[in-house]
Amino acid sequence: MTAAQAPGPRSDGDAEGLIDVLIVGAGPVGLTLANQLGGYGLSTVVVERGASLIDYPRGVGMDDESLRVFQAIGLVDEIRQHTTPDQYLRFMTAKGRCFASVEPKTREFGWPRRNAFVQPLIDKVLLRGTTRFAGVKVIFDCELLDFAEEADHIRVEVRDNAGNIRNLHCRFIVGCDGGRSTVRKILNIAFEGKTDSTRWVVIDIQNDPLAIPDAYLHCIPSRPYVTMALPHGIRRCEFMVLSDETDEELCTPQGLQKLLGAVLPKPEAADVIRSRVYTHHARLAARFGAGRALLAGDAAHLMPVWQGQGYNSGIRDVSNIAWKLAAVVRGLAPESLLESYEQERRSHAAAMIAISVLVGRIFAPRSKVLAALRDAVSLLLNAIPSAKSYITQMRFKPMPRYERGVVLHAEPEKTADKNSPVGRLFIQPRVGTADGETRMLDDAIGDWFAVLTWAIDPRSYLDEVARAFWQRINARFLTIVPQNQLKEAQRHERASDLVILGDIDQSLKDWFGRHRKSVVVLRPDRFVAAAAIPVDFQLVSRHFMTIFPGS
């Protein structure tokens, strides 16, 4: 975040040892949040009970929304070195026929929708990223024991690897500490849902002996399995564990060879990096926080792996949390703003759990009859263009849409408009800039609030109070014009602070035309907070003045 966009001066509390935000857990969710908060200038400490980053097999699917967040924290170029874009997902029958293939081509949010990745390598990038910020510190071998809210802060008790116990003091705490979250347990928040009785063994192999791109889900009732290509010549294989098999026997060299025999012609030659047995969970925290403490990632929700959304849902969580914490710490908004986190994120996490459970049932039915019926129905749907497109382009994926929270919807009688952009993630095309370059939209906008318009400066419709409000919260005003009009528009606005961008491929023109709203308020997480025509922008401004009253 640049100085011009930062949401206000640092508070005096840091000099007294008061931490703005304490994060529990140095997994991808906690480290992403630390990078975001560091960018906003908040003092941040991450405590991790382990001695180092986790290196066992975990997430392998990253979506475009996560890449957009990594873009926002300035690490996307490093992270993409450990991803394979456009990894397709193919469902195979027991006879080897593909009955469904997920092949999304969209770049709606600026990045490929499906990407394979190697999580330990991404985690290392995120950890290194925190060192860019003087106010961010990551402490390993440090276990959270307890915490309690005081009058104006939280007192946290931690223990280091030598057994020493000490207290830390923070304004807010965020539990990113996984499914067994200590933060959630201390808050006494129920973790509702169920754990699947079926276990799976995951095996990572280096120097890929198949070297076939993409991911294949082999839907064999006797033992379903998955094989997928990962970056850097790694292959991931996952097999269902049968009821009479033990973890110990499966993870021996002989047990692994037996499993890999279904995939590889010479399983004994496989160079296994690591293996691990895991169980699928479908659980959702009854609340996503209490008081000044919040939950994110697996601490708030667990879901089966079939849609690869556990990792991505956690990244969505912290993208929602970070700017709200920054606004509260800087005095732009009251602590009640944080209540919108649960209002906005919990229902979408529930939807992701539901779709993940459903896909798992489709992939691994326990009955040969059901498997045969699934294959027949799927092959029939493949013959229907609209149904095939629904699957291949991942239109079944529930996209976030915030009905409550920091959003301004139309009048109550109009809220049934499913096409409204409010509460949805804004698109991200490439745009032309004043210096003659081409940039991704988010990079041109910056990382705080923005008011984006088509061809006008909407401030001419505001009174002085409303103008002062947008200036106080450091919102940027930007207008989009056709690329061929960019130089002329910039010449006329040379003395103004209005940023003018060129619509290179007409995707922004199409967006504004489709929604028939020419003024859009974009939140720092790039969700549409409000959409209006210019003459209604004064009313929109009044609404947000109540959310961000300032100190």
C-alpha positions as CSV (number, residue, x, y, z in Angstrom):
1,M,0.0,0.0,0.0
2,T,1.4,3.4,-0.9
3,A,1.5,6.2,1.6
4,A,-1.2,8.1,-0.3
5,Q,-3.6,5.1,0.0
6,A,-2.8,4.0,3.5
7,P,-5.9,4.4,5.8
8,G,-4.4,6.8,8.3
9,P,-1.4,7.2,10.7
10,R,-0.1,4.5,13.0
11,S,-1.4,4.5,16.6
12,D,0.8,5.1,19.6
13,G,-0.1,1.7,21.1
14,D,2.8,0.0,19.2
15,A,5.4,1.8,21.3
16,E,3.9,0.3,24.4
17,G,4.2,-3.3,23.1
18,L,0.6,-3.6,22.0
19,I,0.3,-5.7,18.8
20,D,-2.4,-4.7,16.4
21,V,-3.2,-8.3,15.3
22,L,-2.0,-11.7,16.7
23,I,-2.3,-14.5,14.2
24,V,-2.3,-18.1,15.5
25,G,-1.0,-20.5,12.9
26,A,1.7,-20.1,10.2
27,G,-0.1,-22.1,7.4
28,P,-1.1,-20.5,4.1
29,V,-4.1,-18.7,5.6
30,G,-2.2,-17.2,8.5
31,L,0.8,-16.2,6.4
32,T,-1.4,-14.6,3.7
33,L,-3.2,-12.6,6.3
34,A,0.2,-11.5,7.8
35,N,1.3,-10.3,4.4
36,Q,-1.9,-8.4,3.9
37,L,-1.8,-6.7,7.3
38,G,1.9,-5.9,6.8
39,G,0.9,-4.1,3.5
40,Y,-1.6,-2.1,5.4
41,G,1.0,-1.1,8.0
42,L,-0.4,-3.0,11.0
43,S,1.9,-4.5,13.6
44,T,1.4,-8.2,13.3
45,V,2.8,-11.3,15.1
46,V,2.2,-14.9,13.9
47,V,2.7,-17.6,16.5
48,E,3.1,-21.2,15.2
49,R,3.4,-24.2,17.6
50,G,5.5,-26.2,15.1
51,A,9.2,-25.8,14.6
52,S,8.9,-25.0,10.9
53,L,6.5,-24.9,8.0
54,I,4.4,-28.1,7.5
55,D,5.9,-30.2,4.7
56,Y,3.5,-33.1,4.4
57,P,1.0,-33.5,1.4
58,R,-1.8,-31.0,1.5
59,G,-3.7,-28.7,-1.0
60,V,-2.9,-29.0,-4.7
61,G,-5.7,-26.9,-6.3
62,M,-5.6,-23.1,-6.5
63,D,-8.3,-21.0,-8.1
64,D,-8.3,-17.5,-9.8
65,E,-9.7,-15.8,-6.6
66,S,-6.6,-17.0,-4.6
67,L,-4.2,-15.8,-7.3
68,R,-5.9,-12.4,-7.2
69,V,-5.3,-12.2,-3.5
70,F,-1.6,-13.1,-4.0
71,Q,-1.5,-10.4,-6.7
72,A,-2.8,-8.0,-4.1
73,I,0.0,-8.8,-1.6
74,G,2.6,-8.5,-4.3
75,L,3.7,-12.2,-4.4
76,V,1.8,-13.6,-7.4
77,D,4.8,-13.7,-9.7
78,E,6.8,-15.8,-7.2
79,I,3.9,-18.0,-6.4
80,R,3.0,-18.7,-10.1
81,Q,6.5,-20.3,-10.5
82,H,5.1,-23.2,-8.5
83,T,1.8,-23.6,-10.3
84,T,0.5,-25.2,-13.4
85,P,-2.2,-23.1,-15.0
86,D,-5.4,-24.5,-16.6
87,Q,-5.1,-27.9,-15.0
88,Y,-8.2,-29.8,-16.2
89,L,-10.0,-32.3,-14.1
90,R,-11.3,-35.5,-15.8
91,F,-13.7,-38.0,-14.3
92,M,-13.0,-41.5,-15.6
93,T,-15.3,-44.6,-15.5
94,A,-14.0,-48.0,-14.4
95,K,-13.5,-48.8,-18.1
96,G,-11.4,-45.8,-18.7
97,R,-13.9,-43.6,-20.4
98,C,-14.1,-39.9,-19.5
99,F,-17.7,-39.1,-18.4
100,A,-17.0,-35.5,-17.3
101,S,-14.2,-33.0,-17.8
102,V,-13.8,-29.7,-16.1
103,E,-11.9,-27.4,-18.4
104,P,-12.7,-23.7,-17.5
105,K,-11.2,-21.2,-20.0
106,T,-12.3,-18.0,-18.3
107,R,-10.0,-15.2,-17.2
108,E,-12.8,-13.2,-15.6
109,F,-10.8,-12.3,-12.6
110,G,-7.5,-12.0,-14.4
111,W,-6.1,-15.5,-13.8
112,P,-6.7,-19.1,-14.8
113,R,-9.6,-20.6,-12.8
114,R,-7.9,-24.0,-12.1
115,N,-4.2,-24.2,-11.2
116,A,-2.2,-27.1,-9.7
117,F,0.4,-26.1,-7.1
118,V,2.9,-27.5,-4.6
119,Q,1.8,-26.1,-1.2
120,P,5.1,-26.4,0.7
121,L,6.8,-24.2,-1.9
122,I,4.0,-21.7,-1.9
123,D,4.1,-21.5,1.9
124,K,7.8,-20.7,1.7
125,V,7.1,-17.8,-0.6
126,L,4.4,-16.5,1.8
127,L,6.8,-16.8,4.8
128,R,9.6,-14.9,2.9
129,G,7.0,-12.3,2.0
130,T,6.4,-11.4,5.6
131,T,10.1,-10.3,5.9
132,R,9.3,-7.3,3.7
133,F,7.5,-5.6,6.6
134,A,9.2,-4.3,9.7
135,G,6.0,-4.6,11.6
136,V,5.4,-8.3,10.9
137,K,7.1,-11.1,13.0
138,V,6.7,-14.9,12.7
139,I,7.6,-17.0,15.8
140,F,7.9,-20.7,15.5
141,D,7.9,-23.2,18.4
142,C,5.4,-20.9,20.2
143,E,2.2,-22.5,21.4
144,L,-1.0,-20.6,22.3
145,L,-2.1,-21.6,25.8
146,D,-5.0,-19.2,26.5
147,F,-6.3,-15.7,25.9
148,A,-8.7,-13.4,27.6
149,E,-10.3,-10.0,26.7
150,E,-9.4,-7.1,28.9
151,A,-11.0,-3.7,28.7
152,D,-9.4,-2.5,25.5
153,H,-7.2,-5.4,24.3
154,I,-6.6,-9.2,24.5
155,R,-4.1,-10.7,26.9
156,V,-2.5,-13.8,25.3
157,E,-0.6,-16.5,27.1
158,V,2.0,-18.5,25.0
159,R,4.7,-21.0,25.7
160,D,8.0,-21.3,23.8
161,N,10.0,-24.5,23.0
162,A,12.0,-24.1,26.2
163,G,8.8,-24.2,28.3
164,N,8.9,-20.5,29.1
165,I,5.4,-18.9,29.5
166,R,4.9,-15.2,28.7
167,N,2.1,-12.8,27.9
168,L,1.5,-10.9,24.7
169,H,-1.0,-8.1,24.3
170,C,-2.9,-7.5,21.1
171,R,-6.0,-5.6,19.8
172,F,-7.3,-8.5,17.8
173,I,-6.6,-12.3,17.5
174,V,-7.2,-14.4,14.4
175,G,-7.2,-18.2,14.7
176,C,-5.8,-19.7,11.5
177,D,-4.7,-22.8,13.4
178,G,-6.5,-25.5,11.6
179,G,-9.3,-28.0,12.2
180,R,-8.2,-28.6,15.8
181,S,-8.1,-24.9,16.4
182,T,-7.1,-23.9,19.9
183,V,-8.6,-20.5,19.4
184,R,-12.0,-22.0,18.5
185,K,-11.8,-24.3,21.6
186,I,-11.0,-21.4,23.9
187,L,-13.9,-19.5,22.5
188,N,-16.1,-22.6,23.0
189,I,-17.5,-22.4,19.5
190,A,-19.1,-25.6,18.2
191,F,-17.7,-27.2,15.1
192,E,-20.8,-28.6,13.4
193,G,-21.0,-31.3,10.8
194,K,-19.6,-34.8,10.4
195,T,-16.5,-36.7,9.6
196,D,-16.6,-39.3,6.8
197,S,-15.7,-42.8,7.9
198,T,-13.7,-43.3,4.7
199,R,-9.9,-42.6,4.8
200,W,-7.6,-41.9,1.9
201,V,-3.9,-42.3,1.5
202,V,-2.1,-39.6,-0.5
203,I,1.3,-40.2,-2.1
204,D,3.6,-37.6,-3.7
205,I,6.2,-38.9,-6.2
206,Q,9.0,-36.9,-7.7
207,N,10.4,-37.3,-11.3
208,D,6.9,-38.1,-12.5
209,P,7.0,-41.6,-14.1
210,L,3.8,-40.9,-16.1
211,A,4.4,-37.2,-16.9
212,I,0.8,-36.8,-18.2
213,P,-0.7,-33.4,-17.6
214,D,-4.0,-32.6,-15.7
215,A,-5.9,-34.5,-13.0
216,Y,-7.8,-37.8,-13.4
217,L,-10.4,-39.1,-11.0
218,H,-10.8,-42.8,-11.6
219,C,-14.3,-43.7,-10.3
220,I,-13.8,-47.4,-9.6
221,P,-16.2,-48.6,-6.9
222,S,-13.8,-51.2,-5.5
223,R,-11.1,-48.6,-4.8
224,P,-11.5,-45.1,-6.3
225,Y,-8.2,-43.3,-6.9
226,V,-6.9,-40.0,-8.1
227,T,-3.7,-39.2,-10.1
228,M,-2.6,-35.7,-11.0
229,A,0.4,-33.9,-12.4
230,L,1.8,-31.2,-10.1
231,P,4.5,-28.6,-10.9
232,H,8.2,-29.5,-11.0
233,G,7.7,-33.1,-12.1
234,I,5.7,-34.2,-9.1
235,R,2.8,-36.6,-9.3
236,R,0.1,-36.8,-6.7
237,C,-1.8,-40.1,-6.2
238,E,-4.6,-40.7,-3.8
239,F,-6.3,-44.0,-3.0
240,M,-9.3,-44.9,-0.9
241,V,-8.4,-46.9,2.2
242,L,-10.5,-50.1,2.5
243,S,-12.1,-50.9,5.9
244,D,-9.8,-53.8,6.7
245,E,-6.5,-51.9,5.9
246,T,-4.4,-50.0,8.5
247,D,-2.4,-46.8,8.0
248,E,0.8,-48.6,9.0
249,E,0.6,-51.3,6.4
250,L,-0.4,-49.0,3.6
251,C,2.5,-46.5,4.2
252,T,5.2,-49.2,4.2
253,P,7.2,-49.5,0.9
254,Q,5.3,-52.7,0.1
255,G,1.9,-51.1,0.8
256,L,2.7,-48.1,-1.3
257,Q,3.9,-50.3,-4.2
258,K,0.7,-52.3,-4.1
259,L,-1.4,-49.2,-4.4
260,L,0.7,-47.6,-7.0
261,G,0.5,-50.7,-9.1
262,A,-2.9,-49.5,-10.3
263,V,-1.3,-46.4,-11.8
264,L,2.4,-47.1,-12.6
265,P,3.9,-49.9,-14.7
266,K,6.9,-50.1,-12.3
267,P,5.6,-49.1,-8.9
268,E,8.8,-50.3,-7.2
269,A,10.8,-47.7,-9.1
270,A,8.6,-44.8,-7.9
271,D,10.6,-42.1,-6.1
272,V,8.2,-41.4,-3.2
273,I,8.6,-38.0,-1.5
274,R,6.0,-38.5,1.2
275,S,2.8,-40.3,2.0
276,R,0.0,-39.7,4.5
277,V,-3.4,-41.1,5.4
278,Y,-6.2,-38.5,6.0
279,T,-9.9,-38.4,6.6
280,H,-12.5,-36.2,5.0
281,H,-14.4,-33.7,7.1
282,A,-17.4,-31.6,6.5
283,R,-17.6,-29.1,9.4
284,L,-18.6,-25.5,9.9
285,A,-18.0,-23.4,13.0
286,A,-21.3,-22.2,14.6
287,R,-19.7,-18.7,14.7
288,F,-16.7,-17.3,12.9
289,G,-15.6,-15.4,16.0
290,A,-16.5,-13.8,19.3
291,G,-15.6,-10.4,20.6
292,R,-12.1,-9.4,19.3
293,A,-11.3,-12.9,18.2
294,L,-11.9,-14.3,14.7
295,L,-11.6,-17.7,13.0
296,A,-10.4,-18.3,9.5
297,G,-9.5,-21.2,7.2
298,D,-9.8,-24.7,8.6
299,A,-10.4,-23.3,12.0
300,A,-13.7,-22.0,10.7
301,H,-14.6,-24.7,8.1
302,L,-13.4,-28.1,6.9
303,M,-14.5,-29.6,3.6
304,P,-13.7,-32.7,1.5
305,V,-11.0,-32.2,-1.1
306,W,-12.9,-32.9,-4.2
307,Q,-13.4,-29.3,-5.3
308,G,-10.0,-28.1,-4.0
309,Q,-11.8,-25.4,-2.1
310,G,-10.6,-25.8,1.5
311,Y,-7.4,-23.9,0.7
312,N,-9.1,-21.3,-1.5
313,S,-11.9,-20.7,1.0
314,G,-9.3,-19.9,3.7
315,I,-7.7,-17.4,1.4
316,R,-11.1,-15.8,0.7
317,D,-11.6,-15.5,4.5
318,V,-8.5,-13.5,5.2
319,S,-9.0,-11.3,2.1
320,N,-12.3,-10.4,3.7
321,I,-10.8,-9.9,7.2
322,A,-7.6,-7.9,6.4
323,W,-9.1,-4.6,5.2
324,K,-11.7,-4.6,7.9
325,L,-9.1,-5.0,10.6
326,A,-7.1,-2.2,9.0
327,A,-10.1,0.1,8.9
328,V,-10.9,-0.6,12.6
329,V,-7.3,-0.3,13.8
330,R,-6.9,3.0,12.0
331,G,-10.1,4.4,13.4
332,L,-12.1,4.6,10.2
333,A,-14.8,2.2,11.5
334,P,-16.0,0.8,14.8
335,E,-15.3,-2.8,15.9
336,S,-18.8,-3.7,14.8
337,L,-17.5,-3.7,11.2
338,L,-15.9,-7.1,12.0
339,E,-19.4,-8.6,12.5
340,S,-19.8,-8.4,8.7
341,Y,-17.0,-11.0,8.3
342,E,-19.3,-13.8,9.5
343,Q,-22.3,-12.3,7.7
344,E,-20.5,-12.4,4.4
345,R,-18.3,-15.5,4.6
346,R,-20.1,-18.2,6.6
347,S,-23.0,-18.9,4.1
348,H,-20.5,-19.2,1.2
349,A,-18.3,-21.6,3.2
350,A,-21.4,-23.7,3.8
351,A,-22.2,-23.8,0.1
352,M,-18.6,-24.9,-0.7
353,I,-18.8,-27.7,1.9
354,A,-22.1,-28.9,0.3
355,I,-20.7,-28.9,-3.3
356,S,-17.5,-30.7,-2.1
357,V,-19.6,-33.4,-0.4
358,L,-21.8,-33.8,-3.5
359,V,-18.8,-34.2,-5.8
360,G,-17.3,-36.7,-3.5
361,R,-20.5,-38.8,-3.7
362,I,-20.5,-38.6,-7.4
363,F,-16.8,-39.6,-7.6
364,A,-16.9,-42.4,-5.1
365,P,-20.3,-44.1,-4.7
366,R,-20.2,-47.2,-2.6
367,S,-22.4,-49.2,-5.0
368,K,-21.5,-50.6,-8.5
369,V,-25.2,-50.0,-9.5
370,L,-25.0,-46.3,-8.5
371,A,-21.6,-46.0,-10.3
372,A,-23.1,-47.4,-13.5
373,L,-26.1,-45.1,-13.3
374,R,-23.8,-42.1,-12.7
375,D,-21.8,-43.0,-15.8
376,A,-24.9,-43.4,-18.0
377,V,-26.4,-40.1,-16.8
378,S,-23.1,-38.2,-17.2
379,L,-22.5,-39.5,-20.7
380,L,-26.0,-38.4,-21.6
381,L,-25.5,-34.9,-20.2
382,N,-22.3,-34.6,-22.2
383,A,-24.3,-34.9,-25.3
384,I,-26.3,-31.7,-24.3
385,P,-24.2,-28.6,-25.1
386,S,-25.6,-26.5,-22.4
387,A,-25.1,-29.2,-19.7
388,K,-21.6,-30.0,-21.0
389,S,-20.7,-26.3,-20.8
390,Y,-22.1,-26.1,-17.3
391,I,-19.6,-28.7,-16.2
392,T,-16.6,-27.8,-18.3
393,Q,-16.6,-24.1,-17.4
394,M,-17.2,-24.8,-13.7
395,R,-20.5,-22.9,-13.6
396,F,-21.6,-25.3,-10.8
397,K,-19.0,-23.6,-8.5
398,P,-20.9,-21.4,-6.0
399,M,-19.5,-17.9,-6.4
400,P,-19.5,-15.6,-3.3
401,R,-22.4,-13.1,-3.3
402,Y,-22.8,-11.0,-0.1
403,E,-26.4,-10.3,0.7
404,R,-25.5,-8.6,4.0
405,G,-22.5,-6.8,5.4
406,V,-20.6,-4.0,3.8
407,V,-22.8,-3.8,0.7
408,L,-25.6,-1.6,-0.4
409,H,-28.3,-3.4,-2.3
410,A,-31.3,-1.9,-4.1
411,E,-34.6,-1.2,-2.4
412,P,-36.0,-4.3,-0.6
413,E,-38.5,-5.0,-3.4
414,K,-35.7,-5.2,-5.9
415,T,-33.3,-7.4,-4.0
416,A,-34.5,-10.5,-5.9
417,D,-32.5,-9.3,-8.8
418,K,-30.0,-12.1,-9.3
419,N,-28.1,-10.2,-11.9
420,S,-27.2,-7.3,-9.6
421,P,-23.4,-6.9,-9.3
422,V,-23.6,-5.8,-5.7
423,G,-21.9,-8.2,-3.3
424,R,-20.1,-10.0,-6.1
425,L,-16.4,-10.0,-7.1
426,F,-15.6,-7.4,-9.7
427,I,-14.0,-8.5,-13.0
428,Q,-10.3,-7.9,-13.6
429,P,-9.3,-7.2,-17.3
430,R,-6.1,-5.4,-18.4
431,V,-6.3,-1.7,-18.8
432,G,-4.3,1.1,-20.5
433,T,-2.6,3.7,-18.2
434,A,-1.4,7.3,-18.6
435,D,2.2,6.2,-19.0
436,G,1.2,4.1,-22.1
437,E,1.5,0.8,-20.3
438,T,-0.9,-2.1,-19.9
439,R,-1.7,-3.2,-16.4
440,M,-4.1,-5.5,-14.7
441,L,-7.0,-3.5,-13.3
442,D,-6.2,-4.2,-9.6
443,D,-2.7,-3.0,-10.0
444,A,-3.9,0.2,-11.6
445,I,-6.5,0.8,-8.9
446,G,-4.3,0.2,-5.8
447,D,-5.2,-1.8,-2.7
448,W,-7.8,0.3,-0.8
449,F,-11.2,1.6,-1.6
450,A,-11.9,2.7,-5.2
451,V,-14.8,4.4,-7.0
452,L,-14.8,3.2,-10.6
453,T,-16.9,4.9,-13.2
454,W,-17.6,4.8,-16.9
455,A,-16.5,8.0,-18.7
456,I,-17.3,10.6,-15.9
457,D,-16.1,12.0,-12.6
458,P,-19.1,11.3,-10.2
459,R,-17.9,13.8,-7.6
460,S,-19.7,16.6,-9.5
461,Y,-22.9,15.0,-8.1
462,L,-21.7,15.2,-4.4
463,D,-22.0,17.8,-1.8
464,E,-18.9,19.0,0.2
465,V,-19.6,16.6,3.1
466,A,-19.7,13.6,0.8
467,R,-16.6,14.6,-1.0
468,A,-14.7,15.1,2.2
469,F,-15.8,11.6,3.3
470,W,-14.3,9.8,0.3
471,Q,-11.2,11.9,0.8
472,R,-11.0,11.0,4.5
473,I,-11.0,7.3,3.8
474,N,-8.5,7.7,1.0
475,A,-10.7,6.3,-1.7
476,R,-9.3,6.7,-5.2
477,F,-11.5,7.8,-8.1
478,L,-11.0,6.3,-11.5
479,T,-12.9,6.4,-14.7
480,I,-12.8,4.1,-17.7
481,V,-12.9,5.3,-21.3
482,P,-12.4,3.4,-24.6
483,Q,-8.7,2.9,-25.2
484,N,-8.7,5.1,-28.3
485,Q,-10.0,8.0,-26.2
486,L,-7.4,7.7,-23.4
487,K,-4.9,10.4,-24.5
488,E,-7.6,12.9,-25.2
489,A,-9.4,12.3,-21.9
490,Q,-6.1,12.5,-20.0
491,R,-5.4,15.9,-21.6
492,H,-8.7,17.3,-20.4
493,E,-8.2,15.9,-16.8
494,R,-4.5,16.8,-16.4
495,A,-5.1,19.1,-13.4
496,S,-7.4,16.6,-11.7
497,D,-6.6,13.7,-9.4
498,L,-9.1,11.6,-11.3
499,V,-7.3,8.5,-12.7
500,I,-8.2,7.7,-16.3
501,L,-7.8,4.2,-17.6
502,G,-8.3,2.7,-21.1
503,D,-10.7,-0.1,-21.8
504,I,-8.5,-2.3,-24.0
505,D,-10.8,-5.2,-24.9
506,Q,-14.2,-3.6,-24.2
507,S,-14.8,-6.0,-21.3
508,L,-15.4,-3.0,-18.9
509,K,-17.7,-1.3,-21.4
510,D,-19.7,-4.6,-21.7
511,W,-19.8,-4.9,-17.8
512,F,-21.1,-1.4,-17.3
513,G,-23.6,-1.7,-20.2
514,R,-24.9,-5.1,-19.0
515,H,-25.5,-3.8,-15.4
516,R,-26.7,-0.3,-16.4
517,K,-24.8,1.2,-13.5
518,S,-22.0,3.6,-14.2
519,V,-20.6,4.2,-10.7
520,V,-19.2,1.3,-8.7
521,V,-17.8,1.4,-5.2
522,L,-15.1,-1.3,-4.9
523,R,-14.0,-2.6,-1.6
524,P,-10.3,-3.4,-1.0
525,D,-11.1,-7.1,-1.5
526,R,-12.5,-6.1,-4.9
527,F,-16.1,-6.9,-4.1
528,V,-18.7,-4.5,-5.4
529,A,-20.0,-2.6,-2.3
530,A,-22.5,-0.5,-4.3
531,A,-23.5,0.3,-7.9
532,A,-25.5,3.3,-9.0
533,I,-26.0,5.9,-11.6
534,P,-24.3,9.3,-11.0
535,V,-27.4,11.1,-9.7
536,D,-27.7,8.5,-6.9
537,F,-24.1,8.6,-5.8
538,Q,-24.9,11.2,-3.1
539,L,-27.2,8.7,-1.4
540,V,-24.7,5.9,-1.8
541,S,-22.1,8.1,-0.1
542,R,-24.4,8.8,2.8
543,H,-24.8,5.1,3.4
544,F,-21.1,4.5,3.6
545,M,-20.6,7.5,5.9
546,T,-22.6,5.5,8.5
547,I,-20.4,2.5,8.2
548,F,-17.1,4.5,8.3
549,P,-17.9,7.4,10.7
550,G,-14.2,7.9,11.5
551,S,-12.7,8.6,14.9
